[in-house]
Amino acid sequence: MKEDRQKSLRKAALNYHLNPKPGKLEVRATKPLDNGRDLALAYSPGVAEACLEIKADPVTARDYTARGNLVAVVSNGSAVLGLGNIGGLASKPVMEGKAVLFKKFANIDCFDIELNESDPEKLADIVCAMEPTFGAINLEDIKAPDCFIVEKLCRERMNIPVFHDDQHGTAIVVGAAATNALRVSGKKFEDIKIVSTGGGAAGIACLNMLLKLGVKRENVWLCDIEGLVYQGRETDMTSQKEEFAQASDLRTLDQIIDGADMFLGLSGPGVLKPEMVGKMNAKPIIFALANPTPEIMPDEVRKVAPDAIIATGRSDYPNQVNNVLCFPFIFRGALDVGATEINDAMKIGCVEGIAALARATTSAEAAAAYRGEQMSFGPDYLIPKPFDPRLMGVVATAVAKAAMESGVASRPLDDIQAYKKQLDGSVFKSALIMRPVFEAAATKPRRIVFTEGESERVLRAANAMLEDTTDTPILIGRPEVIERRVKRAGLSIRPGKEFELVDPNNDPRYRDYWTTYHQIMARRGVTPDLAKAIMRTNTTAIGAVMVHREEADSLICGTFGQYLWHLNYITQVLGTDELHPVGALSLMILPDGPLFVADTHVHPEPSPEQIAETVIAAARHVRRFSVTPKVALCSHSQFGNLDCDTGRRMRGALDILDARPRDFDYEGEMHADAALDEALRDRIFPDARFEGPANVLVFANTDAASGVRNILKMKAGGLEVGPILMGMGNRAHIVTPSITARGLLNMSAIAGTPVAEYG
C-alpha cells in the first residue's frame, strides 16, 4: 500500500511539473506592446531615455525597471532537500518552486539562478556580479560550510540584502515557535537547557538565533554525528561548531539530554529515543525537524511525555516549521524600504511578528484553507499557517520598521501604519475600496444583528467586528451550539460577554416579539399561533422584528436559503411607504478596478420606473466607496437599434432619468461591451454622455445581472462585496450562501453606515 502511494505521488508530481506547460514559471510583460509606438517606447529609441536617467542617478533603477521588486534564488545544488549534492540543473525544480512561493505569498518577482560552481569564493564572485540585476539575493541549498563563506563574502561586498534561507529562514521560524512554546510551558529563554543535534547551516543558525533571544551559551549542548561538540575535539569540526563546544567529559546524546528543557533536531531520523525524552524536564519542548522522517515521531514522544510541546517539519502534524512563514515577507519588508542588508534586528522583528500572529485569533481564510484543524493558540498551534493572509501585513511591517530603526533603510517609510494597510489591501482585495466605508461606519457605533448566528462564518465576522470596528454584533442562535463552535474555531469571543445572544428557543422577549410581528401582519393572514411559530423558528423574521423595535440598527441574513425568501420577511416587517426594496447591487472587485452590477436579485423583470429607481440608488451607493458613478443601462438593444422588450424598458427608464437633472453620468441603452469599451462605443454612438468605461452596469432583468455577477466571480477572479440591498434605509442586507467571513465583515461595515446617509 505504501509503495502504491509513493508511485501515485511520483506520477502526480511529474505530471504537475509537465502540464499544461513545462515548469512552474513564465515571464509576462507589464506594459502594452500592441503597435509601433509601444515598440519604440519599450525598446529603441525610447528605452535610451530610461538608461540615461539611471546612469545619471542609479537610484532611479527602481523607478524605471523591475529591479526593486526582483529577487534571485541562487543555488549550486550542493545540498538540496534530502537529496544531497545533485548539482545545479537537477536543483532547478526546487528553485523554480521557491520563486513561485515568493510570487504567491509576497508578490515578489523572482528569477531562479542555478550555477555549476563548487568553489565558494568563485560562487560568491558570480553572485556579486549580479547586483545590477536584482534588488535582493536569496541563497538556497548550498552545503555547509560553503554557505557560510558565500554569504559572508556577498554581504561584505554587496549593497543589497543577501539572505541564506536555509540558515536564517529556519532560524526565524524556530525562534517564533520557541518563543510561543516557552510561553505555553511557562519557561524563559534565559533559564532553559537546550540540546541540539546537527551542526549544519540551519542548526547553527537556529542556535545563534536562540542566543539572540536570550538563551545562555553555556546552556546549549550541540551534538553531531560524532557525538557532543566538546572543547579539544578535532574530528569533523568547523569554526561555527567550535563556538558551541562544551568543556565536558560527556560524549553522547543520551548522556547530555538529562535535565534538558528543549531538544532541537536538524539531523536525521530516529536520533532521539523515547527513553531520552523521559530524561528531560517536565513539559519538554521537542522540535524534531528532520524531513521527511523526524528525529522522533510525535506519537512516540506522547507515550513518554504527554505534556510535551512538539514541532516537526511535516505538514501532517501540528506546528510545522516551514520557512514560507518567513522568507517571502522578510524580503517584502526589506525591498519596500530599500534595505541594504537583512540584519539581526530585522530577523528578530520577523520572529516577533510571526509569534504574535499565532497568539491572535485565527483568520477565516486560514481556517478555510485548513478546515478541520484546531487553530487556537496553545501546544498544538505555536506558529501560524502558511496560508494565513495576515502574514504579509504583520511580518513585512515588522521587518520594515526594524530596518528603519536600525538604520539600514535607504527609503524609509513616512507612515508605517499606512504601509501595513497597503500590504493588507494587496492581500485582502476588498481592503482598499472598503476603507471609506469602514471609516464612515466608525463615526457612529451601530448594532448589527446576524440572523444566522450559528454559522462559523458569522462567528468569525463577529469576532473581527469586535477587534476591528466600533460596531456591536448581535447573534441569533442556540447558545450551546454557538459556544461549541466558538471554541472549535479558536475564537476569543464569548456569548453574553462580548456580544449579545438571542436564543429563539428561550428568549425573555419572545412574547414581545410575537405580539409585535402579529400586530404588523394581523391583516395579512397571520394568526397569533402562526406569529408564535415564526418567532420560534424564523431567524430572519426575528432579526427584522428586532430592527423594527429599535433593538438593532440593521440586520444581515442570507448565509443560507433563497434571497427572495429572506426578502419577503424583511419587506413584511420593515417595509413602509418610504422604504421598499429597490434593487440588489453587487460590487465586483476585478484586477483592473471595481465594477458594480445591478439588479442581481430583487426585480426579475423590472419596469422602467423600477430600473430608473435602481440607477439612482446605485449611483448613490457607489459614492460610498469614493467612486464617481458612470452608469450604463445594458440591454440586448443598442441605442434604439432593436424593438425588443428589454430595449423598450431601458429606453423608458432613460426618459424618466432625463426628466430631471441628475448629479451623475448615465447612458443607454447599450451592450455591455460598448459600456466597457470607449472606442467601441464611440464608433457606434459618438455622442455618449460619459467618457471612459462605465463602472456601473444596470441590466433589464435579474437573469442577466446575476449571470454577469457569477461569471465575473468564477472566470475573471472577481471578488464580490454585497449584494447591497438598496431602498431599505440600510436597515437590512441579504447576502448569498457563497459569502465568506471577510465578506460578512465588509457587509457589517456597509450596514454600519448611519442610516440617514444611504437608502
N, C-alpha and C positions, 0 to 999 in steps of 0.2 A: 504493500500500500504506500509506504513512504517513498519507495523508488518510483512508483507511478506518479506521485505528486511532484517529485523532483523533475521527472520528464515533462510533465504538463507545464510546470513553471518555466522550464528551459524553453519549451516551444513558444509559450506566451511571450516571454521576454524577447526572444529573437524576432517574433512577429511584430512586437511593439516597435522595435528599432527599425524594422524593414519597411513597414507600411504606415500610411499610404505613400510615403516617400522616405528614402533612406535618411537615417539620423534624426536628431531632435531639434535642429536649429535651421534657420534661414535668415537672410538679410532682407529687410524691407525698407524702401525709401520713405522718408518723412516729408518730402517736398514733391510737388507735381512735376511730371516730365511728359507733357502731353503735346508740345508743339516746339517749333524752332526757338521761340523766345525763352521757354523754360530751359531748353538745352544750352542756350547762350548764357543763361544765368548760372546754371548748375555746373557747367564746365567752361571751356574757353569761349569768349574772353572774360565773362563776368566773374569767374572764380578767382581771377587775379586780384580783384579788389579785396576779397576776404584774406587772401595771402598777404597782401601789403599791410592790412590792418594788424594781423598777427605779428608780422615782422616788426612793426613799429611798437607794438605792445603785446608781448606774449600772453598776458593775462586774458586777452580777448579771444584766445583759442576756445575758451569755454562758451563764448557767445556765438561764434561762427562755425564751430564744429561740434561733433558728438563727444569730444574728449571728456568733458565734465561729468558725463554720466556713463563712462565706458570703463569697464574693469577687465583685466586679463587674468584668466585662470591658467597658471603656468605649472607644468609638471614635466619631469623626465621619466615618469613611470617606474621609479625605483622602489616604491613601497605602496602599491595600490591595493586598498582594502585588505582582504586577507589573501590576496593573490601573489604578493611579493613583488619582485623586480620583473615586470612583464614588458618594460620598455615603453617609449612614448606612444607609438602607434596603437598598441593594444590598450593603452590607457585612455584613448580618445573618447570612448562612450561615457566614461566616468566624468571627464572634463566637460563634455557636452551637457551631461546631466547637471553638473554644478552650475553651468551657465544658465540653464533653464530655471533652476531654483532662484538665481539672482533676479531673473526677469519676473518670475511668477510672484515672488514674495516681496520684492522691493522695487520692481520696475527699473532695474538697473540693466543696461545693455552690457553684453559680455562676449568676448571672443575667447575661445579655448586655444591655448598655445602648447603643443606637445613638442618637446625638444629631445634630440638624440645627443645628450651630453651628460656624461657621468662625473666629470671633474667639477666639484662645487664652485671653484673660483671662476672657471670658464662659464659655468651656468649663470653665475651672478653677473658676469660681464654681458652676457646676452640679454638678461632681464633688464639691466640698467640701460642698455642701448635702446630699449623700447619705451623709455619715459616720454618721448614726444607724442606717442600714440595714445597713451592711456591715462586716466585720472587716478587709477589705483591698481595695485598688483595683489592678487590672491595666489600665494604659493600653495601647491597641493601635491600630496602623495610623493614627497621626496624623503628618502630614507634618512634616518639619524646615523651619525652626527652631521651628515652633509647639510641637512636642512638648517641646522643652527648657523653653519658657515654662510650659506647662501643668504639667509635672512639678515644676518648681521652686516654683510657687505652691502646688500641692497639698501638697507635702512641708512647706512652711513653715507652712501653716495647719491641716493635719490631724494627728491624733494616732494614726493607723493607718498601716500600710505602704502606700506608693504606689510602683508599680514599672512603668516603661515597658519592656515585654518586648522590643520591637524593638531597643531600645538594649542594655539590661543582660543580657537573656537570651542574646542573640547573643554579647555580650562575654564572658560567663561560659563558654560552651561553647568559644568561640575560645581563651580563656585556658587551659582544660583541655587542649584539643588541642595548643596551642602548648607547654605545659609538657611534654607527653609527646613531641612532635616534637623538641624540643631534647634531651630525654634520649636519644632514639634516635640523633640526629645527633652527640651529644657536644658540644653547644654550650651557652652560658649566655645568659640574658636580657641581662645587662649588656654582653655583647660583640657582640651581633648588630646588623646594619643592617636596618631594615625599610622597605620601600617599599609604600605603600598607595594604592589607587585608590578614590575615592568618599568624599565629605565629608559624607554624610548622617548621620542619627541613629545608625544601627548602626555605621558606620565610625568615627565619632568616639568612641563608647563603647568600641569594641574597642581603639582606640589608648590611651585612658585606662586601660583595664584592663591592657594590656601594660606601661604605665608603672608601675602599682602592683606588677606582678610583677617589676620590675627593669630594664626597658628604659630606656635613657637617651634623654631627649627629643631631644638633638641627633642621635641616630641614627635618628630617624623622619622619613621623607620622604613627604609626602602630596600626591597628585595628584587633581584632579577633571577635569571636562570642559574646563576652561580650561588644564589643564596643572599644573605644580608650584605649590603654595601657597607663595609666597615673600613676604618682608617688603617691604611697599610696594605689593603688588598691590591693586587696587581693585575689579576685576571679580568679581562673584559671591562675595563674601567674607562671612563671619559671624564673630562673636566666638569661636565654637568652632573654626573653621578657623584663625583668627589665632594661636591658641596653638601651632600646629604649623608656622607659617611659617618657612622657612629663609632665611638670608642667603646667597643663591647666585645665580650668573648662569645656572645650568642651568634649562631650562624644560620639557623633555619627559620622558615616562616612559622613553623609550629612552635618554636621557642619564643619568638618575639611577639606573637599575636596575643599572648596573655595580657589581659587588662587593657586591651585596645578599645577605643570608642568608635573608631571608623576604619573600615577596610576600603581601600581604593584600588581596584584592579583594572589594569590596562595591559594584560599579558596574554593569557591563553586559557583554554577550557580546563575545568577541573582542578585548578590550582589551589583553591580554598576548600578545605574539607569540613564537613559538618562538625566534627569534633573540635576543630579550630574555632568555629563560631561560638561553640559552647564555652570557650575560654575568655571571650570578650566580655566587656562590661554590659550592664543592663541597657536595654534599648539600643542595641548596636546598629550602627549605620553601615550598610553593606552596599557599596557601589561596584558591582561586578560588570564591567563594561566591555569585556572581550566579545567580539562578534564573529560568527553568529552564535557560538556557544560560550556563555559567560564562565567566569571562574568558579561559580557555583550557581545552581539553579534556584530560583526563589522558593520553590516548594521545599527544597532541602533545608534552606535557611529557616523556614517557618517551623519545621519539625523540632528544631533545636532552640530557636529563639522566636516565639510567636510575636513578641513585641518589636521585632527588628524593623527597621526602615530601609527599604530596598530600592535600588535603581539599577537598571540594566541598559544595554544599548539596543534592546529589541523592542519592536513595536507591539508585540503580543503580551507584554507585561506593563504594569503601571510604571510611570516615571522613566520613560525612555530618554536617555541623554542623547539628544540629537542636535548636531551643530547648526541645523537650519533655524533653530531658535535664535541664533546669534548672527552668523556671518552676513546675511543679506542686510540686516538692519544696522550693524556697526559700520558697514560700508556706506549705507544710505546717509547716515548722520555725518560721516566723515566727508563724503563728497559734497554734501549740501553746504558745509561751512568752509570748504576748501582746505581741509586739514592737511598739513604737511607730513603727518605721521599718525599712527594709531598708538597712543601711549597708555601707560598704566591707568591713568585717570579715566580715560575713555572705556577701557576694559571693565573697570570696576563700576562705572556708570551703567554699562551693559548688564553686569551681574545684578546690580540692584534693581534695574528696570524689570528684568525677567523674573526675579524673585518676587517683587511686589505684585506683578501681574497675576502670578499664581495664587496670591493671597486675596485678590479681588474676586468679585463674583464672575463666574464663567460666562463668556459671551454666548449669545444664542447661536451665532454662526459656528463657533467651535463645538457647541453641543450638538448641532445638526450634523456636523462632519464626523463626530464620534458618538453617534447615537447608541445609547445603552451603557456607556461607560460612566462611572461615578467621577464627577469632576468638581468636587468641592475640596478646598484646601485641607490637607491632612497627610497622613503617612503614604497614601496611595496617589496623592496629587501634589507633588512638590514643585513642579515646573509646568508651565502652560503647554498646550498642544501646538504643533507647528501651524495648524490652520486657524489659530486664533487671530482674527484680523487686527486686534488691538496692538499686536507686537510692533507693527510698523511705527505707530504714533508714540508708544511708550518708550521703546528701546532706542529708536533713532533720535528721538528728542533728548533722551538722557545722554546719548553719545555726543550729540552736537553741543549740548550745554557743557559737558565736561571738556570738550575740545576748546571751546571759547574760554572757559575759566582757567585752563592750563596753558593758554597762550599759543596753541598750535593752529588756530583757525585763521586762515588768510582772508576769509569773507565772513566775519561774524554776523549773526542774525540780529536784527533790531528788536524783534518780538518773538521770544521762544514759544509763547502760548499760541500765537498766530501760526507759527511753523507747525506746531502739533496739530492744529485744526486743519491746516493744509494737508498734512500727511493723512489724517483721518479721512479727509474728503477724497483722497486718492484711493483709499481702500473701501470706504463706505460711500458708494456712488451718490447716495442721496444727501450726504452731509452738507455739501456746498450750497446746493439750491435750497435746502431746507433751513439754512441758517436764519434768513429773515423771518421765517415762520416761527422758529423757536424763540427768536428774540421778541417777537410780538406777543407770543404766548407768555413769556416771562414777565410781562408788565402787570399781569393780574392773575394770581393763583386761581385755578378753577378745579372743580371736582368732576372727574371723568368716570362714568360707570361703564365697566366692561360686562356685558351680559353673559358672556361665556367664560366665566372666571376660573373654571377648572382646567382650561387649556394651558399646556405648558408654554405655548407662545404668548398667551396673555400674561401668565405669571412672570415671564422674563421681561415683557414690556412694562409691567407694573414695577418690577424691580428697577429697571432702567429709568422710569419716570421719577422714582424716589431718589435715585442717585444723581440724575442729570437735569431735572426740571423743578419748577415750583408747584406743579400741579399735584393733586392728590387722587390716586386711583381708588375706586370702589369696585369690588368684585362680587358678582353674584355666583353662588355655588355652594356645594356642601362642604362644611368646614373640614371634616375628616379627610375628604378627597384632596382638598387644596393643601392641607398641611402635609399629607403624604407626598404629594407631587412637588411641593416646595422643597422638601427635604431631599427627595430623589434628584432634583435638578441642582442641588447645592446652592440654593439662593439664601440670602441673608434675611429676607423679609419674613415677617410673621403676622398671620391674620389677627386682627383686633389690636395690633400694636402699631405697625407701620401703615396699615391700610384698613379701611372699613370692609366688613364682610356682610353680605346679605344672604341668609340661608333660606331658600324658597320653602323648605320643609318646616322651618321653625323660626320665624322672624316675628318679633313682638308687634311689628307694624302690619302684619298680614291683614287684619280687619280693615285698617285704614286703606290699604292698597286695593282690596277687592271692592270696597264700597266706592272708592274713587273711580275705579275702572267701570263699575256698574253705572254710576252717575253719568259718565261720559257716553256709555254705549246702551243705556236702557232703552232708548227708542230706535235702536238698530238691531234689535232681536237678541240682545244678550240678557239672560236671566241672572238673578243672584247666584244660583248654583253654578252656572257657566262662568260667571265672573270669578267665583271662588276657585274653580278648577284651573282657569287660565292663570290666576295669580299664584298657584302652586307649581305649575308646570311650564309656563311660557316665560322664559327669562327675558326675551326681548320686550314683551309687554310689561314685565315688572320694571325693567330699566326705563321704559318710556313713562310709566307712571311716576317713577322717582324724579325724572326731569320735570314732568308736569307739576309735581308737588314742590318743586324747587329744592329737593334734597340732593340733586346733582345738577350740574350745569350742561352736561352733554353726555350722550351715550355712544358706545361703539359696539357693534354687533356684526355677525356675518361670518365668523370663522368656520361655521358650518351652516348648511341649509341654503335654500334658494333666495336670491336677492329680493324678489318681489314678495315672497312670503314675509320677510322681515319688514319690508316697506309698508305692507298692509297694516301691521300693528303700530308702526311709528306714525303713519298718517292718521289712523284712528284716534290716537291719544294726543298727538302733538299738532296735528293739522288745524289751521284756523283760516279765516278769510285772508289774512296776510301771509301766513306760512303754508306753503304747499310744495311738494316735490317738483322741481323744475327740470332737473336732469342730473346725470352722474358724469363727473369729469375725472378722467384719469390723466395724471402726469406720467409720461414715459421718458425716463432719463436714458438718452442714447449717447453713443460715443461722440457725436457731433453737436450735442446740446439737447435741451428739453423740447418735447413735443406734447401738447395737450390734445386729448381726444374726447369728444362728447357726441351724443349722449349714449353711454355704453349700456345703460340698464333700465332707465325709468320709463320712457315712452317708446313702445315698439314701432309705431308709425306716427310720429308727431305731426301735429297740424302746423301750418305756417306760423300761427301765434305762439305755439309751444317752441318751435325752432328759434324764433326771434328772442323769446324769453331765455332760452338756453344760451344763445350767443351773448346776450347782455350779461347774464350771470357768469358765464365762462370768462369773459373779459375782466369782470370784477375780481374773480378768484385768482386769475393768472397774476394779477398785480401783487397778490400776497407773496409771491415768490420773487419779487423785484424784477419781473419780466414784463416788457411792454407788449401787450397783446396785438397780434396780427391774425385776424380770424378769417379762415376760408370756409365758405359754405359748400360742402362737397356733394356731388351728385353724379349720376350717370350722364346727365346732360351738361353741356359746357357752354356757358354764355348764350343760352337760348337755342342751341342747335338741335335739341330734341324736345318733342312734346310728350313727355313721359310724366308719370306720377311724381317721382322724386324731383324732377326739374320744376314742375309746376309749384310744388310745395316750397321749394327753395326760393324760387322767384317771388312767391307770395311773402315769404319771410323777409326777403330783401326789400320789398316795398314797405313793409312795416318798419323795418330799421331805418329806411330812408325818410320816413315821415317825420322824424325828429332828429335834431343834431346829436351826434354821438361823440364821445371822447376817446374813441379807439378806432383803429383801422379794421375794415372788413371788406370782403369781396366775394362774389359768387355769381351764379353757381358754376362750379368747375370740377374737373377731375382732380384727384389727389396729387398726381404727378405735376400738373400745372400749378397747384398750390405750393409745391415744394421747390419747383424749378423756375426761377425768374425768367431765364432765357426762353424756355418753352412757353411760358405764359405770355411773354411779350410777342412771340410770333403769332399767337392765337388772338390775343386781346391786348394790344399795345398800351391802352389807356387804363390799366388796372390801378386800383386806388392805393395799393401799397407796394413798396419795393422789397426785394429780397424774398426769402422763403417765408411762408406762413408758419406760425408756431402754435396755432390752434386750429384743429380740424373738427368741424361740426358736420355730422352726417345726417342723412334724411331718415335713417332707421337704426335701431339698436343692433340689428344683424351686422350691418356694415361697420359701425363704430366698435362693437365688441370684437368682431373679426380682426380688424386692424390692430386693436389693442393686444390681442393674443398673439398675432403674427409677430408684432414688434418684440414681445416678450420672448417668444420661443426661437425666432430665427435671426433677430437683429441684436440680441443681447440686451434688450431694453429692461430697465428696472422700473417697476410701477410704484408710484405713490398715489394711493387712492383705492377705490373710487371716492371722490368727494361728493357728497350729496348736497346739491345746490337747492336753495329755496327754503330750507328749513331753519334759517337763522342760526346755523351752526349748532343746533341742539341735538342732532343725531347724524351718524355716519354708518353706512353699511359697507363692510369690507367684503372680500371674497375668500373662499376657503384656501386659496393658494398663498395668502399673505404670510409673511414671516414676522418674527418678533420685532425686528427693526422696523418693518412696515407698520406694525401696530404702534410702535413708539412715534413714528412720523405722523400717523393719524391722530395720536393723542395731542401732538402739538397743534395740528390743524384744528382739532376740536377745542383746544385750549385757548384759541384766539378769542378775545372778548366778543360777545355776540353782536354788539352794536356795529362792529366794523364790517362783517361779512354775512350775507344771507345764503 
